[in-house]
């Protein structure tokens, strides 16, 4: 489980809710933080 904290006032609450919903729907529960972070560190750099 990953702990994510969002802080928003009433003007940004709907955007924070969309972000939280997206994170929940797209999180692969079979991976842990190490698996996710290693995929970013081992990926080749983007072409220029």
mmCIF entry with sequence, helices, sheets and N, C-alpha, C, O atoms, coordinates in Angstrom:
data_MODEL
# 
_entry.id   MODEL 
# 
_entity.id                         1 
_entity.type                       polymer 
_entity.pdbx_number_of_molecules   1 
# 
_entity_poly.entity_id                      1 
_entity_poly.type                           'polypeptide(L)' 
_entity_poly.nstd_linkage                   no 
_entity_poly.nstd_monomer                   no 
_entity_poly.pdbx_seq_one_letter_code       
;(UNK)(UNK)(UNK)(UNK)(UNK)(UNK)(UNK)(UNK)(UNK)(UNK)(UNK)(UNK)(UNK)(UNK)(UNK)(UNK)
(UNK)(UNK)(UNK)(UNK)(UNK)(UNK)(UNK)(UNK)(UNK)(UNK)(UNK)(UNK)(UNK)(UNK)(UNK)(UNK)
(UNK)(UNK)(UNK)(UNK)(UNK)(UNK)(UNK)(UNK)(UNK)(UNK)(UNK)(UNK)(UNK)(UNK)(UNK)(UNK)
;
_entity_poly.pdbx_seq_one_letter_code_can   XXXXXXXXXXXXXXXXXXXXXXXXXXXXXXXXXXXXXXXXXXXXXXXX 
_entity_poly.pdbx_strand_id                 A 
# 
loop_
_entity_poly_seq.entity_id 
_entity_poly_seq.num 
_entity_poly_seq.mon_id 
_entity_poly_seq.hetero 
1 1  UNK n 
1 2  UNK n 
1 3  UNK n 
1 4  UNK n 
1 5  UNK n 
1 6  UNK n 
1 7  UNK n 
1 8  UNK n 
1 9  UNK n 
1 10 UNK n 
1 11 UNK n 
1 12 UNK n 
1 13 UNK n 
1 14 UNK n 
1 15 UNK n 
1 16 UNK n 
1 17 UNK n 
1 18 UNK n 
1 19 UNK n 
1 20 UNK n 
1 21 UNK n 
1 22 UNK n 
1 23 UNK n 
1 24 UNK n 
1 25 UNK n 
1 26 UNK n 
1 27 UNK n 
1 28 UNK n 
1 29 UNK n 
1 30 UNK n 
1 31 UNK n 
1 32 UNK n 
1 33 UNK n 
1 34 UNK n 
1 35 UNK n 
1 36 UNK n 
1 37 UNK n 
1 38 UNK n 
1 39 UNK n 
1 40 UNK n 
1 41 UNK n 
1 42 UNK n 
1 43 UNK n 
1 44 UNK n 
1 45 UNK n 
1 46 UNK n 
1 47 UNK n 
1 48 UNK n 
# 
_struct_asym.id          A 
_struct_asym.entity_id   1 
# 
loop_
_struct_conf.conf_type_id 
_struct_conf.id 
_struct_conf.pdbx_PDB_helix_id 
_struct_conf.beg_label_comp_id 
_struct_conf.beg_label_asym_id 
_struct_conf.beg_label_seq_id 
_struct_conf.pdbx_beg_PDB_ins_code 
_struct_conf.end_label_comp_id 
_struct_conf.end_label_asym_id 
_struct_conf.end_label_seq_id 
_struct_conf.pdbx_end_PDB_ins_code 
_struct_conf.beg_auth_comp_id 
_struct_conf.beg_auth_asym_id 
_struct_conf.beg_auth_seq_id 
_struct_conf.end_auth_comp_id 
_struct_conf.end_auth_asym_id 
_struct_conf.end_auth_seq_id 
_struct_conf.pdbx_PDB_helix_class 
_struct_conf.details 
_struct_conf.pdbx_PDB_helix_length 
HELX_P HELX_P1 AA1 UNK A 13 ? UNK A 26 ? UNK A 13 UNK A 26 1 ? 14 
HELX_P HELX_P2 AA2 UNK A 33 ? UNK A 41 ? UNK A 33 UNK A 41 1 ? 9  
# 
_struct_conf_type.id          HELX_P 
_struct_conf_type.criteria    ? 
_struct_conf_type.reference   ? 
# 
loop_
_atom_site.group_PDB 
_atom_site.id 
_atom_site.type_symbol 
_atom_site.label_atom_id 
_atom_site.label_alt_id 
_atom_site.label_comp_id 
_atom_site.label_asym_id 
_atom_site.label_entity_id 
_atom_site.label_seq_id 
_atom_site.pdbx_PDB_ins_code 
_atom_site.Cartn_x 
_atom_site.Cartn_y 
_atom_site.Cartn_z 
_atom_site.occupancy 
_atom_site.B_iso_or_equiv 
_atom_site.pdbx_formal_charge 
_atom_site.auth_seq_id 
_atom_site.auth_comp_id 
_atom_site.auth_asym_id 
_atom_site.auth_atom_id 
_atom_site.pdbx_PDB_model_num 
ATOM 1   N N  . UNK A 1 1  ? 0.837   -1.167 0.000   1.00 0.00 ? 1  UNK A N  1 
ATOM 2   C CA . UNK A 1 1  ? 0.000   0.000  0.000   1.00 0.00 ? 1  UNK A CA 1 
ATOM 3   C C  . UNK A 1 1  ? 0.892   1.243  0.000   1.00 0.00 ? 1  UNK A C  1 
ATOM 4   O O  . UNK A 1 1  ? 1.891   1.309  0.716   1.00 0.00 ? 1  UNK A O  1 
ATOM 5   N N  . UNK A 1 2  ? 0.514   2.213  -0.809  1.00 0.00 ? 2  UNK A N  1 
ATOM 6   C CA . UNK A 1 2  ? 1.224   3.472  -0.869  1.00 0.00 ? 2  UNK A CA 1 
ATOM 7   C C  . UNK A 1 2  ? 0.377   4.527  -0.168  1.00 0.00 ? 2  UNK A C  1 
ATOM 8   O O  . UNK A 1 2  ? -0.841  4.563  -0.345  1.00 0.00 ? 2  UNK A O  1 
ATOM 9   N N  . UNK A 1 3  ? 1.002   5.367  0.610   1.00 0.00 ? 3  UNK A N  1 
ATOM 10  C CA . UNK A 1 3  ? 0.298   6.439  1.290   1.00 0.00 ? 3  UNK A CA 1 
ATOM 11  C C  . UNK A 1 3  ? 0.535   7.723  0.504   1.00 0.00 ? 3  UNK A C  1 
ATOM 12  O O  . UNK A 1 3  ? 1.674   8.149  0.316   1.00 0.00 ? 3  UNK A O  1 
ATOM 13  N N  . UNK A 1 4  ? -0.549  8.329  0.052   1.00 0.00 ? 4  UNK A N  1 
ATOM 14  C CA . UNK A 1 4  ? -0.476  9.560  -0.733  1.00 0.00 ? 4  UNK A CA 1 
ATOM 15  C C  . UNK A 1 4  ? -1.320  10.614 -0.027  1.00 0.00 ? 4  UNK A C  1 
ATOM 16  O O  . UNK A 1 4  ? -2.459  10.357 0.364   1.00 0.00 ? 4  UNK A O  1 
ATOM 17  N N  . UNK A 1 5  ? -0.752  11.789 0.129   1.00 0.00 ? 5  UNK A N  1 
ATOM 18  C CA . UNK A 1 5  ? -1.453  12.880 0.802   1.00 0.00 ? 5  UNK A CA 1 
ATOM 19  C C  . UNK A 1 5  ? -1.728  13.981 -0.217  1.00 0.00 ? 5  UNK A C  1 
ATOM 20  O O  . UNK A 1 5  ? -0.826  14.410 -0.937  1.00 0.00 ? 5  UNK A O  1 
ATOM 21  N N  . UNK A 1 6  ? -2.959  14.428 -0.274  1.00 0.00 ? 6  UNK A N  1 
ATOM 22  C CA . UNK A 1 6  ? -3.347  15.540 -1.138  1.00 0.00 ? 6  UNK A CA 1 
ATOM 23  C C  . UNK A 1 6  ? -3.886  16.658 -0.255  1.00 0.00 ? 6  UNK A C  1 
ATOM 24  O O  . UNK A 1 6  ? -4.584  16.415 0.729   1.00 0.00 ? 6  UNK A O  1 
ATOM 25  N N  . UNK A 1 7  ? -3.556  17.857 -0.619  1.00 0.00 ? 7  UNK A N  1 
ATOM 26  C CA . UNK A 1 7  ? -4.065  19.014 0.106   1.00 0.00 ? 7  UNK A CA 1 
ATOM 27  C C  . UNK A 1 7  ? -4.701  19.955 -0.906  1.00 0.00 ? 7  UNK A C  1 
ATOM 28  O O  . UNK A 1 7  ? -4.058  20.363 -1.873  1.00 0.00 ? 7  UNK A O  1 
ATOM 29  N N  . UNK A 1 8  ? -5.964  20.300 -0.682  1.00 0.00 ? 8  UNK A N  1 
ATOM 30  C CA . UNK A 1 8  ? -6.664  21.168 -1.630  1.00 0.00 ? 8  UNK A CA 1 
ATOM 31  C C  . UNK A 1 8  ? -7.753  21.951 -0.900  1.00 0.00 ? 8  UNK A C  1 
ATOM 32  O O  . UNK A 1 8  ? -8.330  21.485 0.082   1.00 0.00 ? 8  UNK A O  1 
ATOM 33  N N  . UNK A 1 9  ? -8.013  23.144 -1.407  1.00 0.00 ? 9  UNK A N  1 
ATOM 34  C CA . UNK A 1 9  ? -9.140  23.888 -0.868  1.00 0.00 ? 9  UNK A CA 1 
ATOM 35  C C  . UNK A 1 9  ? -10.374 23.544 -1.694  1.00 0.00 ? 9  UNK A C  1 
ATOM 36  O O  . UNK A 1 9  ? -10.317 22.676 -2.566  1.00 0.00 ? 9  UNK A O  1 
ATOM 37  N N  . UNK A 1 10 ? -11.470 24.210 -1.429  1.00 0.00 ? 10 UNK A N  1 
ATOM 38  C CA . UNK A 1 10 ? -12.723 23.894 -2.120  1.00 0.00 ? 10 UNK A CA 1 
ATOM 39  C C  . UNK A 1 10 ? -12.623 24.081 -3.626  1.00 0.00 ? 10 UNK A C  1 
ATOM 40  O O  . UNK A 1 10 ? -13.314 23.391 -4.376  1.00 0.00 ? 10 UNK A O  1 
ATOM 41  N N  . UNK A 1 11 ? -11.779 24.997 -4.085  1.00 0.00 ? 11 UNK A N  1 
ATOM 42  C CA . UNK A 1 11 ? -11.646 25.254 -5.516  1.00 0.00 ? 11 UNK A CA 1 
ATOM 43  C C  . UNK A 1 11 ? -10.996 24.097 -6.262  1.00 0.00 ? 11 UNK A C  1 
ATOM 44  O O  . UNK A 1 11 ? -11.266 23.895 -7.446  1.00 0.00 ? 11 UNK A O  1 
ATOM 45  N N  . UNK A 1 12 ? -10.145 23.338 -5.585  1.00 0.00 ? 12 UNK A N  1 
ATOM 46  C CA . UNK A 1 12 ? -9.402  22.258 -6.235  1.00 0.00 ? 12 UNK A CA 1 
ATOM 47  C C  . UNK A 1 12 ? -9.846  20.871 -5.783  1.00 0.00 ? 12 UNK A C  1 
ATOM 48  O O  . UNK A 1 12 ? -9.244  19.874 -6.182  1.00 0.00 ? 12 UNK A O  1 
ATOM 49  N N  . UNK A 1 13 ? -10.886 20.790 -4.959  1.00 0.00 ? 13 UNK A N  1 
ATOM 50  C CA . UNK A 1 13 ? -11.316 19.508 -4.423  1.00 0.00 ? 13 UNK A CA 1 
ATOM 51  C C  . UNK A 1 13 ? -11.735 18.530 -5.522  1.00 0.00 ? 13 UNK A C  1 
ATOM 52  O O  . UNK A 1 13 ? -11.427 17.341 -5.435  1.00 0.00 ? 13 UNK A O  1 
ATOM 53  N N  . UNK A 1 14 ? -12.432 19.012 -6.552  1.00 0.00 ? 14 UNK A N  1 
ATOM 54  C CA . UNK A 1 14 ? -12.862 18.091 -7.602  1.00 0.00 ? 14 UNK A CA 1 
ATOM 55  C C  . UNK A 1 14 ? -11.661 17.545 -8.388  1.00 0.00 ? 14 UNK A C  1 
ATOM 56  O O  . UNK A 1 14 ? -11.692 16.401 -8.839  1.00 0.00 ? 14 UNK A O  1 
ATOM 57  N N  . UNK A 1 15 ? -10.615 18.345 -8.553  1.00 0.00 ? 15 UNK A N  1 
ATOM 58  C CA . UNK A 1 15 ? -9.414  17.872 -9.247  1.00 0.00 ? 15 UNK A CA 1 
ATOM 59  C C  . UNK A 1 15 ? -8.651  16.864 -8.392  1.00 0.00 ? 15 UNK A C  1 
ATOM 60  O O  . UNK A 1 15 ? -8.114  15.884 -8.910  1.00 0.00 ? 15 UNK A O  1 
ATOM 61  N N  . UNK A 1 16 ? -8.604  17.104 -7.097  1.00 0.00 ? 16 UNK A N  1 
ATOM 62  C CA . UNK A 1 16 ? -7.956  16.162 -6.183  1.00 0.00 ? 16 UNK A CA 1 
ATOM 63  C C  . UNK A 1 16 ? -8.718  14.836 -6.157  1.00 0.00 ? 16 UNK A C  1 
ATOM 64  O O  . UNK A 1 16 ? -8.110  13.768 -6.085  1.00 0.00 ? 16 UNK A O  1 
ATOM 65  N N  . UNK A 1 17 ? -10.034 14.907 -6.215  1.00 0.00 ? 17 UNK A N  1 
ATOM 66  C CA . UNK A 1 17 ? -10.851 13.692 -6.227  1.00 0.00 ? 17 UNK A CA 1 
ATOM 67  C C  . UNK A 1 17 ? -10.613 12.885 -7.500  1.00 0.00 ? 17 UNK A C  1 
ATOM 68  O O  . UNK A 1 17 ? -10.531 11.658 -7.451  1.00 0.00 ? 17 UNK A O  1 
ATOM 69  N N  . UNK A 1 18 ? -10.504 13.562 -8.631  1.00 0.00 ? 18 UNK A N  1 
ATOM 70  C CA . UNK A 1 18 ? -10.222 12.872 -9.891  1.00 0.00 ? 18 UNK A CA 1 
ATOM 71  C C  . UNK A 1 18 ? -8.844  12.218 -9.841  1.00 0.00 ? 18 UNK A C  1 
ATOM 72  O O  . UNK A 1 18 ? -8.676  11.084 -10.287 1.00 0.00 ? 18 UNK A O  1 
ATOM 73  N N  . UNK A 1 19 ? -7.869  12.925 -9.304  1.00 0.00 ? 19 UNK A N  1 
ATOM 74  C CA . UNK A 1 19 ? -6.520  12.380 -9.171  1.00 0.00 ? 19 UNK A CA 1 
ATOM 75  C C  . UNK A 1 19 ? -6.516  11.146 -8.276  1.00 0.00 ? 19 UNK A C  1 
ATOM 76  O O  . UNK A 1 19 ? -5.926  10.128 -8.638  1.00 0.00 ? 19 UNK A O  1 
ATOM 77  N N  . UNK A 1 20 ? -7.157  11.219 -7.126  1.00 0.00 ? 20 UNK A N  1 
ATOM 78  C CA . UNK A 1 20 ? -7.208  10.086 -6.201  1.00 0.00 ? 20 UNK A CA 1 
ATOM 79  C C  . UNK A 1 20 ? -7.911  8.889  -6.836  1.00 0.00 ? 20 UNK A C  1 
ATOM 80  O O  . UNK A 1 20 ? -7.456  7.755  -6.691  1.00 0.00 ? 20 UNK A O  1 
ATOM 81  N N  . UNK A 1 21 ? -9.009  9.133  -7.533  1.00 0.00 ? 21 UNK A N  1 
ATOM 82  C CA . UNK A 1 21 ? -9.732  8.058  -8.201  1.00 0.00 ? 21 UNK A CA 1 
ATOM 83  C C  . UNK A 1 21 ? -8.872  7.407  -9.275  1.00 0.00 ? 21 UNK A C  1 
ATOM 84  O O  . UNK A 1 21 ? -8.860  6.182  -9.397  1.00 0.00 ? 21 UNK A O  1 
ATOM 85  N N  . UNK A 1 22 ? -8.162  8.197  -10.043 1.00 0.00 ? 22 UNK A N  1 
ATOM 86  C CA . UNK A 1 22 ? -7.285  7.677  -11.082 1.00 0.00 ? 22 UNK A CA 1 
ATOM 87  C C  . UNK A 1 22 ? -6.157  6.826  -10.495 1.00 0.00 ? 22 UNK A C  1 
ATOM 88  O O  . UNK A 1 22 ? -5.834  5.763  -11.025 1.00 0.00 ? 22 UNK A O  1 
ATOM 89  N N  . UNK A 1 23 ? -5.569  7.293  -9.414  1.00 0.00 ? 23 UNK A N  1 
ATOM 90  C CA . UNK A 1 23 ? -4.503  6.532  -8.770  1.00 0.00 ? 23 UNK A CA 1 
ATOM 91  C C  . UNK A 1 23 ? -5.027  5.186  -8.300  1.00 0.00 ? 23 UNK A C  1 
ATOM 92  O O  . UNK A 1 23 ? -4.376  4.161  -8.501  1.00 0.00 ? 23 UNK A O  1 
ATOM 93  N N  . UNK A 1 24 ? -6.191  5.180  -7.680  1.00 0.00 ? 24 UNK A N  1 
ATOM 94  C CA . UNK A 1 24 ? -6.771  3.930  -7.171  1.00 0.00 ? 24 UNK A CA 1 
ATOM 95  C C  . UNK A 1 24 ? -7.084  2.966  -8.310  1.00 0.00 ? 24 UNK A C  1 
ATOM 96  O O  . UNK A 1 24 ? -6.790  1.775  -8.214  1.00 0.00 ? 24 UNK A O  1 
ATOM 97  N N  . UNK A 1 25 ? -7.676  3.474  -9.382  1.00 0.00 ? 25 UNK A N  1 
ATOM 98  C CA . UNK A 1 25 ? -8.071  2.608  -10.499 1.00 0.00 ? 25 UNK A CA 1 
ATOM 99  C C  . UNK A 1 25 ? -6.882  2.054  -11.272 1.00 0.00 ? 25 UNK A C  1 
ATOM 100 O O  . UNK A 1 25 ? -6.972  0.956  -11.820 1.00 0.00 ? 25 UNK A O  1 
ATOM 101 N N  . UNK A 1 26 ? -5.766  2.787  -11.331 1.00 0.00 ? 26 UNK A N  1 
ATOM 102 C CA . UNK A 1 26 ? -4.646  2.389  -12.174 1.00 0.00 ? 26 UNK A CA 1 
ATOM 103 C C  . UNK A 1 26 ? -3.459  1.795  -11.420 1.00 0.00 ? 26 UNK A C  1 
ATOM 104 O O  . UNK A 1 26 ? -2.423  1.517  -12.024 1.00 0.00 ? 26 UNK A O  1 
ATOM 105 N N  . UNK A 1 27 ? -3.595  1.602  -10.126 1.00 0.00 ? 27 UNK A N  1 
ATOM 106 C CA . UNK A 1 27 ? -2.505  1.033  -9.346  1.00 0.00 ? 27 UNK A CA 1 
ATOM 107 C C  . UNK A 1 27 ? -2.474  -0.477 -9.523  1.00 0.00 ? 27 UNK A C  1 
ATOM 108 O O  . UNK A 1 27 ? -3.480  -1.156 -9.316  1.00 0.00 ? 27 UNK A O  1 
ATOM 109 N N  . UNK A 1 28 ? -1.321  -0.995 -9.905  1.00 0.00 ? 28 UNK A N  1 
ATOM 110 C CA . UNK A 1 28 ? -1.121  -2.434 -10.046 1.00 0.00 ? 28 UNK A CA 1 
ATOM 111 C C  . UNK A 1 28 ? -0.756  -2.980 -8.670  1.00 0.00 ? 28 UNK A C  1 
ATOM 112 O O  . UNK A 1 28 ? 0.359   -2.767 -8.195  1.00 0.00 ? 28 UNK A O  1 
ATOM 113 N N  . UNK A 1 29 ? -1.684  -3.681 -8.029  1.00 0.00 ? 29 UNK A N  1 
ATOM 114 C CA . UNK A 1 29 ? -1.455  -4.165 -6.668  1.00 0.00 ? 29 UNK A CA 1 
ATOM 115 C C  . UNK A 1 29 ? -0.462  -5.315 -6.609  1.00 0.00 ? 29 UNK A C  1 
ATOM 116 O O  . UNK A 1 29 ? -0.057  -5.719 -5.519  1.00 0.00 ? 29 UNK A O  1 
ATOM 117 N N  . UNK A 1 30 ? -0.063  -5.850 -7.755  1.00 0.00 ? 30 UNK A N  1 
ATOM 118 C CA . UNK A 1 30 ? 0.935   -6.921 -7.771  1.00 0.00 ? 30 UNK A CA 1 
ATOM 119 C C  . UNK A 1 30 ? 2.350   -6.369 -7.671  1.00 0.00 ? 30 UNK A C  1 
ATOM 120 O O  . UNK A 1 30 ? 3.293   -7.130 -7.456  1.00 0.00 ? 30 UNK A O  1 
ATOM 121 N N  . UNK A 1 31 ? 2.511   -5.068 -7.822  1.00 0.00 ? 31 UNK A N  1 
ATOM 122 C CA . UNK A 1 31 ? 3.834   -4.450 -7.752  1.00 0.00 ? 31 UNK A CA 1 
ATOM 123 C C  . UNK A 1 31 ? 3.997   -3.712 -6.433  1.00 0.00 ? 31 UNK A C  1 
ATOM 124 O O  . UNK A 1 31 ? 3.031   -3.203 -5.865  1.00 0.00 ? 31 UNK A O  1 
ATOM 125 N N  . UNK A 1 32 ? 5.232   -3.664 -5.957  1.00 0.00 ? 32 UNK A N  1 
ATOM 126 C CA . UNK A 1 32 ? 5.518   -2.843 -4.784  1.00 0.00 ? 32 UNK A CA 1 
ATOM 127 C C  . UNK A 1 32 ? 6.307   -1.622 -5.240  1.00 0.00 ? 32 UNK A C  1 
ATOM 128 O O  . UNK A 1 32 ? 6.608   -1.477 -6.425  1.00 0.00 ? 32 UNK A O  1 
ATOM 129 N N  . UNK A 1 33 ? 6.641   -0.746 -4.300  1.00 0.00 ? 33 UNK A N  1 
ATOM 130 C CA . UNK A 1 33 ? 7.309   0.501  -4.666  1.00 0.00 ? 33 UNK A CA 1 
ATOM 131 C C  . UNK A 1 33 ? 8.637   0.249  -5.364  1.00 0.00 ? 33 UNK A C  1 
ATOM 132 O O  . UNK A 1 33 ? 8.990   0.963  -6.302  1.00 0.00 ? 33 UNK A O  1 
ATOM 133 N N  . UNK A 1 34 ? 9.371   -0.753 -4.917  1.00 0.00 ? 34 UNK A N  1 
ATOM 134 C CA . UNK A 1 34 ? 10.674  -1.061 -5.522  1.00 0.00 ? 34 UNK A CA 1 
ATOM 135 C C  . UNK A 1 34 ? 10.506  -1.436 -6.997  1.00 0.00 ? 34 UNK A C  1 
ATOM 136 O O  . UNK A 1 34 ? 11.289  -0.988 -7.834  1.00 0.00 ? 34 UNK A O  1 
ATOM 137 N N  . UNK A 1 35 ? 9.505   -2.245 -7.325  1.00 0.00 ? 35 UNK A N  1 
ATOM 138 C CA . UNK A 1 35 ? 9.263   -2.616 -8.719  1.00 0.00 ? 35 UNK A CA 1 
ATOM 139 C C  . UNK A 1 35 ? 8.927   -1.402 -9.581  1.00 0.00 ? 35 UNK A C  1 
ATOM 140 O O  . UNK A 1 35 ? 9.404   -1.278 -10.709 1.00 0.00 ? 35 UNK A O  1 
ATOM 141 N N  . UNK A 1 36 ? 8.115   -0.524 -9.048  1.00 0.00 ? 36 UNK A N  1 
ATOM 142 C CA . UNK A 1 36 ? 7.705   0.654  -9.812  1.00 0.00 ? 36 UNK A CA 1 
ATOM 143 C C  . UNK A 1 36 ? 8.879   1.606  -9.998  1.00 0.00 ? 36 UNK A C  1 
ATOM 144 O O  . UNK A 1 36 ? 9.115   2.092  -11.104 1.00 0.00 ? 36 UNK A O  1 
ATOM 145 N N  . UNK A 1 37 ? 9.614   1.874  -8.929  1.00 0.00 ? 37 UNK A N  1 
ATOM 146 C CA . UNK A 1 37 ? 10.713  2.829  -9.025  1.00 0.00 ? 37 UNK A CA 1 
ATOM 147 C C  . UNK A 1 37 ? 11.855  2.290  -9.881  1.00 0.00 ? 37 UNK A C  1 
ATOM 148 O O  . UNK A 1 37 ? 12.508  3.065  -10.580 1.00 0.00 ? 37 UNK A O  1 
ATOM 149 N N  . UNK A 1 38 ? 12.112  0.994  -9.844  1.00 0.00 ? 38 UNK A N  1 
ATOM 150 C CA . UNK A 1 38 ? 13.180  0.416  -10.664 1.00 0.00 ? 38 UNK A CA 1 
ATOM 151 C C  . UNK A 1 38 ? 12.843  0.506  -12.150 1.00 0.00 ? 38 UNK A C  1 
ATOM 152 O O  . UNK A 1 38 ? 13.746  0.659  -12.973 1.00 0.00 ? 38 UNK A O  1 
ATOM 153 N N  . UNK A 1 39 ? 11.569  0.415  -12.509 1.00 0.00 ? 39 UNK A N  1 
ATOM 154 C CA . UNK A 1 39 ? 11.205  0.501  -13.919 1.00 0.00 ? 39 UNK A CA 1 
ATOM 155 C C  . UNK A 1 39 ? 11.514  1.893  -14.471 1.00 0.00 ? 39 UNK A C  1 
ATOM 156 O O  . UNK A 1 39 ? 11.819  2.027  -15.656 1.00 0.00 ? 39 UNK A O  1 
ATOM 157 N N  . UNK A 1 40 ? 11.440  2.924  -13.639 1.00 0.00 ? 40 UNK A N  1 
ATOM 158 C CA . UNK A 1 40 ? 11.772  4.276  -14.082 1.00 0.00 ? 40 UNK A CA 1 
ATOM 159 C C  . UNK A 1 40 ? 13.284  4.479  -14.171 1.00 0.00 ? 40 UNK A C  1 
ATOM 160 O O  . UNK A 1 40 ? 13.760  5.191  -15.054 1.00 0.00 ? 40 UNK A O  1 
ATOM 161 N N  . UNK A 1 41 ? 14.030  3.868  -13.278 1.00 0.00 ? 41 UNK A N  1 
ATOM 162 C CA . UNK A 1 41 ? 15.469  4.063  -13.242 1.00 0.00 ? 41 UNK A CA 1 
ATOM 163 C C  . UNK A 1 41 ? 16.196  3.226  -14.287 1.00 0.00 ? 41 UNK A C  1 
ATOM 164 O O  . UNK A 1 41 ? 17.311  3.577  -14.674 1.00 0.00 ? 41 UNK A O  1 
ATOM 165 N N  . UNK A 1 42 ? 15.603  2.132  -14.757 1.00 0.00 ? 42 UNK A N  1 
ATOM 166 C CA . UNK A 1 42 ? 16.274  1.263  -15.703 1.00 0.00 ? 42 UNK A CA 1 
ATOM 167 C C  . UNK A 1 42 ? 15.821  1.491  -17.143 1.00 0.00 ? 42 UNK A C  1 
ATOM 168 O O  . UNK A 1 42 ? 16.360  0.886  -18.069 1.00 0.00 ? 42 UNK A O  1 
ATOM 169 N N  . UNK A 1 43 ? 14.842  2.352  -17.328 1.00 0.00 ? 43 UNK A N  1 
ATOM 170 C CA . UNK A 1 43 ? 14.365  2.630  -18.679 1.00 0.00 ? 43 UNK A CA 1 
ATOM 171 C C  . UNK A 1 43 ? 15.392  3.460  -19.444 1.00 0.00 ? 43 UNK A C  1 
ATOM 172 O O  . UNK A 1 43 ? 16.041  4.328  -18.861 1.00 0.00 ? 43 UNK A O  1 
ATOM 173 N N  . UNK A 1 44 ? 15.546  3.202  -20.740 1.00 0.00 ? 44 UNK A N  1 
ATOM 174 C CA . UNK A 1 44 ? 16.496  4.003  -21.517 1.00 0.00 ? 44 UNK A CA 1 
ATOM 175 C C  . UNK A 1 44 ? 15.998  5.452  -21.615 1.00 0.00 ? 44 UNK A C  1 
ATOM 176 O O  . UNK A 1 44 ? 14.796  5.705  -21.544 1.00 0.00 ? 44 UNK A O  1 
ATOM 177 N N  . UNK A 1 45 ? 16.913  6.379  -21.774 1.00 0.00 ? 45 UNK A N  1 
ATOM 178 C CA . UNK A 1 45 ? 16.481  7.790  -21.887 1.00 0.00 ? 45 UNK A CA 1 
ATOM 179 C C  . UNK A 1 45 ? 15.690  8.008  -23.175 1.00 0.00 ? 45 UNK A C  1 
ATOM 180 O O  . UNK A 1 45 ? 15.924  7.327  -24.173 1.00 0.00 ? 45 UNK A O  1 
ATOM 181 N N  . UNK A 1 46 ? 14.762  8.947  -23.151 1.00 0.00 ? 46 UNK A N  1 
ATOM 182 C CA . UNK A 1 46 ? 13.956  9.223  -24.355 1.00 0.00 ? 46 UNK A CA 1 
ATOM 183 C C  . UNK A 1 46 ? 14.835  9.789  -25.477 1.00 0.00 ? 46 UNK A C  1 
ATOM 184 O O  . UNK A 1 46 ? 15.833  10.458 -25.208 1.00 0.00 ? 46 UNK A O  1 
ATOM 185 N N  . UNK A 1 47 ? 14.466  9.522  -26.720 1.00 0.00 ? 47 UNK A N  1 
ATOM 186 C CA . UNK A 1 47 ? 15.255  10.077 -27.847 1.00 0.00 ? 47 UNK A CA 1 
ATOM 187 C C  . UNK A 1 47 ? 15.148  11.597 -27.883 1.00 0.00 ? 47 UNK A C  1 
ATOM 188 O O  . UNK A 1 47 ? 14.146  12.181 -27.471 1.00 0.00 ? 47 UNK A O  1 
ATOM 189 N N  . UNK A 1 48 ? 16.198  12.211 -28.381 1.00 0.00 ? 48 UNK A N  1 
ATOM 190 C CA . UNK A 1 48 ? 16.189  13.683 -28.474 1.00 0.00 ? 48 UNK A CA 1 
ATOM 191 C C  . UNK A 1 48 ? 15.856  14.141 -29.854 1.00 0.00 ? 48 UNK A C  1 
ATOM 192 O O  . UNK A 1 48 ? 15.805  15.344 -30.110 1.00 0.00 ? 48 UNK A O  1 
# 
